[in-house]
């Protein structure tokens, strides 16, 4: 199991009472929310990387790609 750290958050008394009333565990909700936020950020950054790579690949002509593939096949 990995190492853990404590993260705390302040909520209103009213919100805390509602969580108790409905049996909601704040730790479960916070863990899930943090994981979802991280996934969204990772996806956003990966999309930026893909766009950057796409711009580079768009500069390579189809003929150059075909030639490179043929040369690679001939070397085998």
N, C-alpha and C positions, 0 to 999 in steps of 0.2 A: 504494500500500500504506500502511496506517495505521502509526502509531507503536507501538512495543512496549516493554514493561518486563519485567524479569526478576523472576520469583517463585520463591522457593526453598522447599524442604520437606525436613525431616530424616526419614529412614526408617532402620529397623534394618539392620544389615549383612546379616542373613539375608534380609530382603526385597529388598535390592539385589542380592544374589547370585541369588535366584530370578528377578528381572527380567532379569538378564543371561542366565541359563540358558534362559529362554523367549523371549528376544529382544523383550522388552517395552520400548518407549521410554517413560520416565516423562513426558516432555513431552506426548506424544500422550494419555496417560491423564489427566493433570492438566487439559489443555485441555478435553477432552471432559467431565470431571467438573464443571469450573467452568461451562462452558456449560449443562449440564443443571441445575445448581443455580440459575443465573440465570433460566433459563426457568421453573423451578418457582416461584421467588419472584415473577416477573412475573405468572404465572397466578394465584397466590394473591392478589396485590394487585388484579389486574383483577376477580377474583371479588368482592372486598370492594367495589370501586367499583360493580359491577353491582348488588350487593345494596343499596347505598346509593341508587342511582338508582331501583331497583325500589320501594323504600319510598316515594319521592317520587311515582312514577308511580301507585302503588296508591291514592294520595289523590285522584287525578283521576277523576271519574266517567266512565262510558262516554258519557253524554249530552253532557258537556262536550267530549269528544273529537270526537264526531259533529258537534256544533255548530261547532266550530273548523274542521273539515275542510270543512264546507259553506260557511262564511263565506269561507274561503280560495279555494274553487272559484268562488264568486260574484264575487270581486274580480278574477279573471283575465279 
